Amino acid sequence: MAKFLDTTGVSYHLGELMKETSEKLILISPYLQFSDRIKQLLTNLNLRKKDIRIIYRENKLQVDETK
């Protein structure tokens, strides 16, 4: 049976996926808007030199968040 997740559910499962990443993380989404928790997890992956690729259609990030 299909599961439908609200914003909190998506954020939780994305966070768990990011914590389990061993080599590479590829995120594909039509929209891009990260919570502070997800930003911190991405920063941690970057510091650990993991390969991070993000593919998206519409950017809702602030200019200072794209670096």
PDB file of N, CA, C and O in Angstrom, chain B, residues numbered from 101:
ATOM      1  N   MET B 101       0.835  -1.174   0.000  1.00  0.00           N
ATOM      2  CA  MET B 101       0.000   0.000   0.000  1.00  0.00           C
ATOM      3  C   MET B 101       0.891   1.253   0.000  1.00  0.00           C
ATOM      4  O   MET B 101       1.914   1.286   0.685  1.00  0.00           O
ATOM      5  N   ALA B 102       0.514   2.255  -0.747  1.00  0.00           N
ATOM      6  CA  ALA B 102       1.276   3.497  -0.853  1.00  0.00           C
ATOM      7  C   ALA B 102       1.200   4.292   0.440  1.00  0.00           C
ATOM      8  O   ALA B 102       0.192   4.262   1.146  1.00  0.00           O
ATOM      9  N   LYS B 103       2.283   5.003   0.741  1.00  0.00           N
ATOM     10  CA  LYS B 103       2.329   5.905   1.886  1.00  0.00           C
ATOM     11  C   LYS B 103       2.385   7.324   1.366  1.00  0.00           C
ATOM     12  O   LYS B 103       3.133   7.621   0.434  1.00  0.00           O
ATOM     13  N   PHE B 104       1.612   8.187   1.952  1.00  0.00           N
ATOM     14  CA  PHE B 104       1.651   9.602   1.625  1.00  0.00           C
ATOM     15  C   PHE B 104       2.208  10.338   2.837  1.00  0.00           C
ATOM     16  O   PHE B 104       1.677  10.231   3.943  1.00  0.00           O
ATOM     17  N   LEU B 105       3.276  11.081   2.617  1.00  0.00           N
ATOM     18  CA  LEU B 105       3.953  11.754   3.717  1.00  0.00           C
ATOM     19  C   LEU B 105       3.665  13.248   3.701  1.00  0.00           C
ATOM     20  O   LEU B 105       3.591  13.870   2.641  1.00  0.00           O
ATOM     21  N   ASP B 106       3.505  13.810   4.889  1.00  0.00           N
ATOM     22  CA  ASP B 106       3.402  15.265   4.985  1.00  0.00           C
ATOM     23  C   ASP B 106       4.826  15.825   5.054  1.00  0.00           C
ATOM     24  O   ASP B 106       5.794  15.068   4.966  1.00  0.00           O
ATOM     25  N   THR B 107       4.954  17.108   5.206  1.00  0.00           N
ATOM     26  CA  THR B 107       6.269  17.751   5.208  1.00  0.00           C
ATOM     27  C   THR B 107       7.176  17.186   6.290  1.00  0.00           C
ATOM     28  O   THR B 107       8.364  16.968   6.055  1.00  0.00           O
ATOM     29  N   THR B 108       6.627  16.951   7.464  1.00  0.00           N
ATOM     30  CA  THR B 108       7.416  16.402   8.563  1.00  0.00           C
ATOM     31  C   THR B 108       7.904  15.001   8.243  1.00  0.00           C
ATOM     32  O   THR B 108       9.054  14.662   8.521  1.00  0.00           O
ATOM     33  N   GLY B 109       7.030  14.182   7.657  1.00  0.00           N
ATOM     34  CA  GLY B 109       7.406  12.817   7.291  1.00  0.00           C
ATOM     35  C   GLY B 109       8.491  12.783   6.234  1.00  0.00           C
ATOM     36  O   GLY B 109       9.428  11.989   6.321  1.00  0.00           O
ATOM     37  N   VAL B 110       8.366  13.633   5.246  1.00  0.00           N
ATOM     38  CA  VAL B 110       9.377  13.708   4.187  1.00  0.00           C
ATOM     39  C   VAL B 110      10.715  14.144   4.789  1.00  0.00           C
ATOM     40  O   VAL B 110      11.753  13.559   4.479  1.00  0.00           O
ATOM     41  N   SER B 111      10.695  15.154   5.636  1.00  0.00           N
ATOM     42  CA  SER B 111      11.914  15.650   6.260  1.00  0.00           C
ATOM     43  C   SER B 111      12.571  14.561   7.108  1.00  0.00           C
ATOM     44  O   SER B 111      13.790  14.393   7.073  1.00  0.00           O
ATOM     45  N   TYR B 112      11.764  13.826   7.868  1.00  0.00           N
ATOM     46  CA  TYR B 112      12.296  12.748   8.708  1.00  0.00           C
ATOM     47  C   TYR B 112      12.974  11.676   7.860  1.00  0.00           C
ATOM     48  O   TYR B 112      14.118  11.306   8.127  1.00  0.00           O
ATOM     49  N   HIS B 113      12.280  11.177   6.843  1.00  0.00           N
ATOM     50  CA  HIS B 113      12.824  10.101   6.011  1.00  0.00           C
ATOM     51  C   HIS B 113      14.028  10.567   5.201  1.00  0.00           C
ATOM     52  O   HIS B 113      14.963   9.794   4.993  1.00  0.00           O
ATOM     53  N   LEU B 114      14.024  11.805   4.744  1.00  0.00           N
ATOM     54  CA  LEU B 114      15.171  12.350   4.035  1.00  0.00           C
ATOM     55  C   LEU B 114      16.368  12.431   4.981  1.00  0.00           C
ATOM     56  O   LEU B 114      17.488  12.095   4.597  1.00  0.00           O
ATOM     57  N   GLY B 115      16.136  12.869   6.201  1.00  0.00           N
ATOM     58  CA  GLY B 115      17.205  12.927   7.194  1.00  0.00           C
ATOM     59  C   GLY B 115      17.792  11.558   7.482  1.00  0.00           C
ATOM     60  O   GLY B 115      19.011  11.414   7.580  1.00  0.00           O
ATOM     61  N   GLU B 116      16.945  10.558   7.617  1.00  0.00           N
ATOM     62  CA  GLU B 116      17.422   9.195   7.859  1.00  0.00           C
ATOM     63  C   GLU B 116      18.243   8.692   6.679  1.00  0.00           C
ATOM     64  O   GLU B 116      19.286   8.066   6.870  1.00  0.00           O
ATOM     65  N   LEU B 117      17.784   8.958   5.474  1.00  0.00           N
ATOM     66  CA  LEU B 117      18.516   8.565   4.271  1.00  0.00           C
ATOM     67  C   LEU B 117      19.891   9.230   4.245  1.00  0.00           C
ATOM     68  O   LEU B 117      20.889   8.589   3.915  1.00  0.00           O
ATOM     69  N   MET B 118      19.939  10.500   4.589  1.00  0.00           N
ATOM     70  CA  MET B 118      21.204  11.223   4.591  1.00  0.00           C
ATOM     71  C   MET B 118      22.157  10.693   5.654  1.00  0.00           C
ATOM     72  O   MET B 118      23.364  10.630   5.421  1.00  0.00           O
ATOM     73  N   LYS B 119      21.643  10.316   6.802  1.00  0.00           N
ATOM     74  CA  LYS B 119      22.483   9.763   7.869  1.00  0.00           C
ATOM     75  C   LYS B 119      23.097   8.431   7.454  1.00  0.00           C
ATOM     76  O   LYS B 119      24.209   8.107   7.872  1.00  0.00           O
ATOM     77  N   GLU B 120      22.382   7.651   6.629  1.00  0.00           N
ATOM     78  CA  GLU B 120      22.845   6.332   6.206  1.00  0.00           C
ATOM     79  C   GLU B 120      23.731   6.377   4.965  1.00  0.00           C
ATOM     80  O   GLU B 120      24.252   5.344   4.548  1.00  0.00           O
ATOM     81  N   THR B 121      23.909   7.552   4.369  1.00  0.00           N
ATOM     82  CA  THR B 121      24.700   7.679   3.151  1.00  0.00           C
ATOM     83  C   THR B 121      26.146   7.310   3.420  1.00  0.00           C
ATOM     84  O   THR B 121      26.780   7.849   4.327  1.00  0.00           O
ATOM     85  N   SER B 122      26.667   6.375   2.612  1.00  0.00           N
ATOM     86  CA  SER B 122      28.053   5.962   2.802  1.00  0.00           C
ATOM     87  C   SER B 122      28.987   6.554   1.750  1.00  0.00           C
ATOM     88  O   SER B 122      30.147   6.833   2.053  1.00  0.00           O
ATOM     89  N   GLU B 123      28.507   6.750   0.521  1.00  0.00           N
ATOM     90  CA  GLU B 123      29.366   7.268  -0.539  1.00  0.00           C
ATOM     91  C   GLU B 123      28.774   8.471  -1.255  1.00  0.00           C
ATOM     92  O   GLU B 123      29.419   9.512  -1.377  1.00  0.00           O
ATOM     93  N   LYS B 124      27.539   8.320  -1.727  1.00  0.00           N
ATOM     94  CA  LYS B 124      26.953   9.276  -2.649  1.00  0.00           C
ATOM     95  C   LYS B 124      25.499   9.522  -2.292  1.00  0.00           C
ATOM     96  O   LYS B 124      24.778   8.604  -1.903  1.00  0.00           O
ATOM     97  N   LEU B 125      25.077  10.776  -2.430  1.00  0.00           N
ATOM     98  CA  LEU B 125      23.681  11.141  -2.216  1.00  0.00           C
ATOM     99  C   LEU B 125      23.192  11.875  -3.454  1.00  0.00           C
ATOM    100  O   LEU B 125      23.764  12.894  -3.844  1.00  0.00           O
ATOM    101  N   ILE B 126      22.147  11.366  -4.065  1.00  0.00           N
ATOM    102  CA  ILE B 126      21.538  12.018  -5.219  1.00  0.00           C
ATOM    103  C   ILE B 126      20.089  12.315  -4.867  1.00  0.00           C
ATOM    104  O   ILE B 126      19.304  11.402  -4.611  1.00  0.00           O
ATOM    105  N   LEU B 127      19.737  13.603  -4.855  1.00  0.00           N
ATOM    106  CA  LEU B 127      18.372  14.036  -4.563  1.00  0.00           C
ATOM    107  C   LEU B 127      17.755  14.594  -5.836  1.00  0.00           C
ATOM    108  O   LEU B 127      18.352  15.437  -6.505  1.00  0.00           O
ATOM    109  N   ILE B 128      16.559  14.122  -6.167  1.00  0.00           N
ATOM    110  CA  ILE B 128      15.834  14.619  -7.334  1.00  0.00           C
ATOM    111  C   ILE B 128      14.463  15.065  -6.856  1.00  0.00           C
ATOM    112  O   ILE B 128      13.710  14.283  -6.277  1.00  0.00           O
ATOM    113  N   SER B 129      14.145  16.341  -7.106  1.00  0.00           N
ATOM    114  CA  SER B 129      12.887  16.894  -6.626  1.00  0.00           C
ATOM    115  C   SER B 129      12.462  18.051  -7.520  1.00  0.00           C
ATOM    116  O   SER B 129      13.313  18.779  -8.030  1.00  0.00           O
ATOM    117  N   PRO B 130      11.158  18.232  -7.716  1.00  0.00           N
ATOM    118  CA  PRO B 130      10.731  19.379  -8.515  1.00  0.00           C
ATOM    119  C   PRO B 130      10.948  20.702  -7.784  1.00  0.00           C
ATOM    120  O   PRO B 130      11.100  21.740  -8.428  1.00  0.00           O
ATOM    121  N   TYR B 131      10.964  20.682  -6.463  1.00  0.00           N
ATOM    122  CA  TYR B 131      11.143  21.904  -5.670  1.00  0.00           C
ATOM    123  C   TYR B 131      12.255  21.699  -4.672  1.00  0.00           C
ATOM    124  O   TYR B 131      12.488  20.582  -4.210  1.00  0.00           O
ATOM    125  N   LEU B 132      12.936  22.767  -4.340  1.00  0.00           N
ATOM    126  CA  LEU B 132      14.062  22.687  -3.428  1.00  0.00           C
ATOM    127  C   LEU B 132      13.900  23.727  -2.335  1.00  0.00           C
ATOM    128  O   LEU B 132      14.010  24.929  -2.580  1.00  0.00           O
ATOM    129  N   GLN B 133      13.638  23.252  -1.130  1.00  0.00           N
ATOM    130  CA  GLN B 133      13.533  24.123   0.042  1.00  0.00           C
ATOM    131  C   GLN B 133      13.885  23.256   1.248  1.00  0.00           C
ATOM    132  O   GLN B 133      13.172  22.300   1.554  1.00  0.00           O
ATOM    133  N   PHE B 134      14.981  23.584   1.932  1.00  0.00           N
ATOM    134  CA  PHE B 134      15.480  22.749   3.013  1.00  0.00           C
ATOM    135  C   PHE B 134      15.237  23.388   4.374  1.00  0.00           C
ATOM    136  O   PHE B 134      15.332  24.604   4.537  1.00  0.00           O
ATOM    137  N   SER B 135      14.923  22.538   5.341  1.00  0.00           N
ATOM    138  CA  SER B 135      14.833  22.998   6.732  1.00  0.00           C
ATOM    139  C   SER B 135      16.255  23.148   7.276  1.00  0.00           C
ATOM    140  O   SER B 135      17.214  22.695   6.652  1.00  0.00           O
ATOM    141  N   ASP B 136      16.382  23.779   8.427  1.00  0.00           N
ATOM    142  CA  ASP B 136      17.703  23.942   9.049  1.00  0.00           C
ATOM    143  C   ASP B 136      18.335  22.583   9.341  1.00  0.00           C
ATOM    144  O   ASP B 136      19.547  22.419   9.206  1.00  0.00           O
ATOM    145  N   ARG B 137      17.525  21.617   9.737  1.00  0.00           N
ATOM    146  CA  ARG B 137      18.029  20.268  10.039  1.00  0.00           C
ATOM    147  C   ARG B 137      18.624  19.621   8.791  1.00  0.00           C
ATOM    148  O   ARG B 137      19.700  19.028   8.856  1.00  0.00           O
ATOM    149  N   ILE B 138      17.942  19.728   7.672  1.00  0.00           N
ATOM    150  CA  ILE B 138      18.428  19.130   6.423  1.00  0.00           C
ATOM    151  C   ILE B 138      19.684  19.863   5.950  1.00  0.00           C
ATOM    152  O   ILE B 138      20.614  19.232   5.449  1.00  0.00           O
ATOM    153  N   LYS B 139      19.718  21.177   6.105  1.00  0.00           N
ATOM    154  CA  LYS B 139      20.916  21.952   5.740  1.00  0.00           C
ATOM    155  C   LYS B 139      22.117  21.479   6.551  1.00  0.00           C
ATOM    156  O   LYS B 139      23.216  21.342   6.013  1.00  0.00           O
ATOM    157  N   GLN B 140      21.911  21.231   7.841  1.00  0.00           N
ATOM    158  CA  GLN B 140      23.009  20.770   8.694  1.00  0.00           C
ATOM    159  C   GLN B 140      23.478  19.380   8.270  1.00  0.00           C
ATOM    160  O   GLN B 140      24.680  19.112   8.251  1.00  0.00           O
ATOM    161  N   LEU B 141      22.551  18.503   7.934  1.00  0.00           N
ATOM    162  CA  LEU B 141      22.933  17.166   7.474  1.00  0.00           C
ATOM    163  C   LEU B 141      23.712  17.234   6.161  1.00  0.00           C
ATOM    164  O   LEU B 141      24.675  16.489   5.976  1.00  0.00           O
ATOM    165  N   LEU B 142      23.308  18.116   5.250  1.00  0.00           N
ATOM    166  CA  LEU B 142      24.045  18.298   3.997  1.00  0.00           C
ATOM    167  C   LEU B 142      25.452  18.837   4.269  1.00  0.00           C
ATOM    168  O   LEU B 142      26.422  18.406   3.646  1.00  0.00           O
ATOM    169  N   THR B 143      25.550  19.780   5.201  1.00  0.00           N
ATOM    170  CA  THR B 143      26.856  20.326   5.574  1.00  0.00           C
ATOM    171  C   THR B 143      27.751  19.227   6.128  1.00  0.00           C
ATOM    172  O   THR B 143      28.931  19.153   5.785  1.00  0.00           O
ATOM    173  N   ASN B 144      27.199  18.375   6.979  1.00  0.00           N
ATOM    174  CA  ASN B 144      27.969  17.265   7.555  1.00  0.00           C
ATOM    175  C   ASN B 144      28.445  16.303   6.470  1.00  0.00           C
ATOM    176  O   ASN B 144      29.586  15.843   6.506  1.00  0.00           O
ATOM    177  N   LEU B 145      27.573  15.997   5.504  1.00  0.00           N
ATOM    178  CA  LEU B 145      27.974  15.116   4.399  1.00  0.00           C
ATOM    179  C   LEU B 145      29.095  15.763   3.592  1.00  0.00           C
ATOM    180  O   LEU B 145      30.046  15.089   3.196  1.00  0.00           O
ATOM    181  N   ASN B 146      28.987  17.054   3.351  1.00  0.00           N
ATOM    182  CA  ASN B 146      30.008  17.771   2.597  1.00  0.00           C
ATOM    183  C   ASN B 146      31.344  17.762   3.344  1.00  0.00           C
ATOM    184  O   ASN B 146      32.396  17.574   2.733  1.00  0.00           O
ATOM    185  N   LEU B 147      31.303  17.961   4.650  1.00  0.00           N
ATOM    186  CA  LEU B 147      32.532  17.926   5.446  1.00  0.00           C
ATOM    187  C   LEU B 147      33.175  16.544   5.433  1.00  0.00           C
ATOM    188  O   LEU B 147      34.395  16.415   5.537  1.00  0.00           O
ATOM    189  N   ARG B 148      32.343  15.511   5.303  1.00  0.00           N
ATOM    190  CA  ARG B 148      32.851  14.128   5.239  1.00  0.00           C
ATOM    191  C   ARG B 148      33.243  13.745   3.813  1.00  0.00           C
ATOM    192  O   ARG B 148      33.553  12.584   3.550  1.00  0.00           O
ATOM    193  N   LYS B 149      33.233  14.710   2.893  1.00  0.00           N
ATOM    194  CA  LYS B 149      33.662  14.529   1.500  1.00  0.00           C
ATOM    195  C   LYS B 149      32.816  13.521   0.737  1.00  0.00           C
ATOM    196  O   LYS B 149      33.335  12.772  -0.091  1.00  0.00           O
ATOM    197  N   LYS B 150      31.512  13.498   1.014  1.00  0.00           N
ATOM    198  CA  LYS B 150      30.595  12.624   0.282  1.00  0.00           C
ATOM    199  C   LYS B 150      30.178  13.304  -1.024  1.00  0.00           C
ATOM    200  O   LYS B 150      30.106  14.530  -1.102  1.00  0.00           O
ATOM    201  N   ASP B 151      29.909  12.501  -2.030  1.00  0.00           N
ATOM    202  CA  ASP B 151      29.458  13.004  -3.330  1.00  0.00           C
ATOM    203  C   ASP B 151      27.975  13.352  -3.212  1.00  0.00           C
ATOM    204  O   ASP B 151      27.144  12.464  -3.019  1.00  0.00           O
ATOM    205  N   ILE B 152      27.640  14.636  -3.326  1.00  0.00           N
ATOM    206  CA  ILE B 152      26.256  15.111  -3.196  1.00  0.00           C
ATOM    207  C   ILE B 152      25.842  15.732  -4.516  1.00  0.00           C
ATOM    208  O   ILE B 152      26.505  16.637  -5.023  1.00  0.00           O
ATOM    209  N   ARG B 153      24.731  15.236  -5.074  1.00  0.00           N
ATOM    210  CA  ARG B 153      24.191  15.797  -6.311  1.00  0.00           C
ATOM    211  C   ARG B 153      22.714  16.098  -6.089  1.00  0.00           C
ATOM    212  O   ARG B 153      21.962  15.257  -5.595  1.00  0.00           O
ATOM    213  N   ILE B 154      22.316  17.294  -6.456  1.00  0.00           N
ATOM    214  CA  ILE B 154      20.926  17.717  -6.264  1.00  0.00           C
ATOM    215  C   ILE B 154      20.391  18.197  -7.606  1.00  0.00           C
ATOM    216  O   ILE B 154      20.943  19.109  -8.222  1.00  0.00           O
ATOM    217  N   ILE B 155      19.315  17.572  -8.043  1.00  0.00           N
ATOM    218  CA  ILE B 155      18.674  17.915  -9.311  1.00  0.00           C
ATOM    219  C   ILE B 155      17.285  18.432  -8.979  1.00  0.00           C
ATOM    220  O   ILE B 155      16.511  17.755  -8.302  1.00  0.00           O
ATOM    221  N   TYR B 156      16.965  19.643  -9.456  1.00  0.00           N
ATOM    222  CA  TYR B 156      15.687  20.244  -9.118  1.00  0.00           C
ATOM    223  C   TYR B 156      15.218  21.163 -10.239  1.00  0.00           C
ATOM    224  O   TYR B 156      15.998  21.566 -11.102  1.00  0.00           O
ATOM    225  N   ARG B 157      13.936  21.485 -10.208  1.00  0.00           N
ATOM    226  CA  ARG B 157      13.337  22.350 -11.217  1.00  0.00           C
ATOM    227  C   ARG B 157      13.201  23.779 -10.721  1.00  0.00           C
ATOM    228  O   ARG B 157      13.599  24.714 -11.415  1.00  0.00           O
ATOM    229  N   GLU B 158      12.653  23.959  -9.549  1.00  0.00           N
ATOM    230  CA  GLU B 158      12.384  25.308  -9.033  1.00  0.00           C
ATOM    231  C   GLU B 158      13.129  25.522  -7.731  1.00  0.00           C
ATOM    232  O   GLU B 158      13.035  24.715  -6.806  1.00  0.00           O
ATOM    233  N   ASN B 159      13.860  26.602  -7.668  1.00  0.00           N
ATOM    234  CA  ASN B 159      14.680  26.912  -6.511  1.00  0.00           C
ATOM    235  C   ASN B 159      13.949  27.880  -5.589  1.00  0.00           C
ATOM    236  O   ASN B 159      13.582  28.977  -6.011  1.00  0.00           O
ATOM    237  N   LYS B 160      13.733  27.489  -4.334  1.00  0.00           N
ATOM    238  CA  LYS B 160      13.130  28.377  -3.347  1.00  0.00           C
ATOM    239  C   LYS B 160      14.124  28.748  -2.258  1.00  0.00           C
ATOM    240  O   LYS B 160      13.738  29.219  -1.188  1.00  0.00           O
ATOM    241  N   LEU B 161      15.409  28.533  -2.533  1.00  0.00           N
ATOM    242  CA  LEU B 161      16.427  28.875  -1.569  1.00  0.00           C
ATOM    243  C   LEU B 161      16.780  30.352  -1.667  1.00  0.00           C
ATOM    244  O   LEU B 161      16.634  30.971  -2.721  1.00  0.00           O
ATOM    245  N   GLN B 162      17.240  30.898  -0.569  1.00  0.00           N
ATOM    246  CA  GLN B 162      17.751  32.268  -0.565  1.00  0.00           C
ATOM    247  C   GLN B 162      19.133  32.258  -1.205  1.00  0.00           C
ATOM    248  O   GLN B 162      19.782  31.213  -1.257  1.00  0.00           O
ATOM    249  N   VAL B 163      19.587  33.397  -1.688  1.00  0.00           N
ATOM    250  CA  VAL B 163      20.875  33.489  -2.370  1.00  0.00           C
ATOM    251  C   VAL B 163      22.016  32.944  -1.507  1.00  0.00           C
ATOM    252  O   VAL B 163      22.881  32.232  -2.018  1.00  0.00           O
ATOM    253  N   ASP B 164      22.033  33.258  -0.234  1.00  0.00           N
ATOM    254  CA  ASP B 164      23.119  32.807   0.641  1.00  0.00           C
ATOM    255  C   ASP B 164      23.046  31.304   0.938  1.00  0.00           C
ATOM    256  O   ASP B 164      24.025  30.746   1.435  1.00  0.00           O
ATOM    257  N   GLU B 165      21.946  30.640   0.660  1.00  0.00           N
ATOM    258  CA  GLU B 165      21.811  29.199   0.909  1.00  0.00           C
ATOM    259  C   GLU B 165      22.310  28.350  -0.252  1.00  0.00           C
ATOM    260  O   GLU B 165      22.435  27.134  -0.105  1.00  0.00           O
ATOM    261  N   THR B 166      22.595  28.942  -1.383  1.00  0.00           N
ATOM    262  CA  THR B 166      22.992  28.166  -2.557  1.00  0.00           C
ATOM    263  C   THR B 166      24.473  27.857  -2.599  1.00  0.00           C
ATOM    264  O   THR B 166      24.926  27.174  -3.517  1.00  0.00           O
ATOM    265  N   LYS B 167      25.236  28.334  -1.642  1.00  0.00           N
ATOM    266  CA  LYS B 167      26.690  28.109  -1.632  1.00  0.00           C
ATOM    267  C   LYS B 167      27.050  26.862  -0.898  1.00  0.00           C
ATOM    268  O   LYS B 167      28.229  26.525  -0.795  1.00  0.00           O
TER     269      LYS B 167
END
